[in-house]
Structure formats: structure tokens, C-alpha cells
């Protein structure tokens, strides 16, 4: 969960440009776009209704969430995990908006706190808060 310092980025022979779009499937694009905007605070960037696609910017530099509208969303796979300064406060804000969590916040002493939650289509997302010194 630790972020590498900006002065030592990983190097790839593919020439990645430091951009990342996390693609999530959804059944109802307007509903899902509104949820990511209103619940998580992501900023809509654009929408292509003809192909059932939109993107929203996160607070993470060059990390976007893309929503792909499909008839039957397939959930599973990688879980986008977003760092927060105060996981209890972030969780309370999401719970106030009726976001469903997968159990209690887990703590790995001296390392991290983790809380898994779900979007309207059942896609799992996670919050993490780094812990230092126990």
C-alpha cells in the first residue's frame, strides 16, 4: 500500500505515460455516473453514450474511473484501493450515503487499515489508511 516516492518511479520497457484508467462495468450509466460523482466525489470528464462509456477523474493524479455500460455487469477482478488520511471519517461519510461495506474495517497493526465497499453494481472498491509505528 506504500506509494513509491515521486523521485524513483518504476521503469517499464513499454513506455507507460503514468496514466491509469480503471474500467468498471455497470448496468445503468446515468445511475452509476451519479453515484461515483455524488458518493465518491469523482469529476465527470466525458461521456460517449453511443458506445456506453464515460470517464470520471479521481483525486489521484492521472487515475480515472471508466464506466462501461453492459447488459449484465461482471463483477470481480482487481479491487481499486484508494488511500485516505482518516479511514473512520471516510467510512462514516460513505455509510451516511448508504454505501454497503463488507464487514468491519480491518487493521494490520503498524501497516494499514482496510475497508471494502461496493458500488451500485456490486463492484468492490477499498479504502486504505497507512499506519506508521504500530
JOKA-V363999 format. One line per field, one symbol per residue. ss: DSSP state (~ for helix, > for strand, _ for the rest). psi: psi as a letter, one per 20 degrees, with the letter a starting at -180 (. if undefined). A space follows every 50 residues. Layout:
BEGIN
ss = ???
psi = ???
END
This chain:
BEGIN
ss = _____~~~___________>>>>>>>__~~~~~~~~~~____>>>>>>~~ ~_>>>>>_____>>>>>>>__________>>>>___~~~~~~~~~~____ >____>>>___>>>>>>>_____>>>>>>>____
psi = ippqqhimqqqqiilqjjqppoppqqhnggggghghghgijqopgrpnhh jlqrqqprippkoqpppoprgnpoqabqopoppqhnhgggghgghhjkpp qnarpqpopifqqpoprqrhjjpprqqqpqqpk.
END
